């Protein structure tokens, strides 16, 4: 083998190794960093998503949702005895 052949073989090995690492990262990344629970917790409610996509003002929608949340009675799990209203 000549020096040029060794250099070409070295470059082919490096590129192949980097390609393999990239391929493995593409396969492993979705399962490692995004569990299904995290994806579901970040997803918008379908009604809210639809209203935003139809062009409703996000600020007005947020005010309406806050008003609905305030009007809804709290569950026992949300009550805090140390807080006084």
C-alpha positions in Angstrom: 0.0 0.0 0.0 1.1 3.5 -0.7 0.8 6.5 1.5 -2.1 7.8 -0.6 -4.0 4.5 -0.2 -3.6 4.5 3.5 -4.9 8.1 3.7 -7.9 7.2 1.6 -8.6 4.1 3.8 -8.3 6.3 6.9 -10.8 8.8 5.6 -13.2 6.1 4.6 -13.0 4.6 8.0 -13.6 8.0 9.7 -16.5 8.9 7.5 -18.1 5.4 8.0 -17.6 5.7 11.8 -19.2 9.1 12.0 -22.1 8.0 9.8 -22.7 5.0 12.0 -22.7 7.2 15.1 -25.1 9.6 13.5 -27.4 6.8 12.5 -27.5 5.4 16.0 -28.3 8.8 17.4 -31.2 9.2 15.0 -32.6 5.8 16.1 -32.0 6.3 19.9 -32.8 10.0 20.4 -36.6 9.9 20.2 -36.9 7.2 22.9 -34.3 8.6 25.2 -35.1 12.2 25.3 -38.8 12.3 24.6 -40.9 9.8 26.6 -44.6 9.6 25.7 -45.6 11.1 29.0 -43.6 14.2 28.3 -45.0 14.6 24.8 -48.6 14.2 26.1 -48.1 16.7 28.9 -46.8 19.3 26.5 -49.6 18.8 24.0 -52.4 21.4 23.8 -56.0 20.4 24.3 -57.6 19.7 20.9 -60.3 22.4 21.4 -57.7 25.0 22.3 -55.5 24.0 19.4 -58.4 24.2 17.0 -59.4 27.6 18.2 -55.8 28.9 17.8 -55.5 27.4 14.3 -58.8 29.1 13.3 -57.3 32.5 14.2 -58.7 33.4 17.6 -56.6 35.8 19.6 -54.4 33.9 22.0 -54.7 36.6 24.7 -58.5 36.5 24.7 -58.4 32.7 24.7 -56.0 32.7 27.7 -58.3 35.1 29.6 -61.3 32.9 28.9 -59.5 29.8 30.0 -58.4 31.5 33.2 -61.9 32.6 33.9 -63.2 29.1 33.4 -60.5 27.7 35.7 -61.3 30.2 38.4 -65.1 29.4 38.2 -64.5 25.7 38.5 -64.5 24.3 42.1 -61.2 23.0 43.4 -60.8 19.3 44.0 -59.7 18.1 47.4 -56.2 17.5 46.1 -55.8 21.1 45.1 -56.9 22.5 48.5 -54.1 23.9 50.7 -55.0 24.4 54.4 -52.2 26.9 55.0 -53.6 29.4 52.5 -56.3 31.7 53.5 -58.4 33.5 50.9 
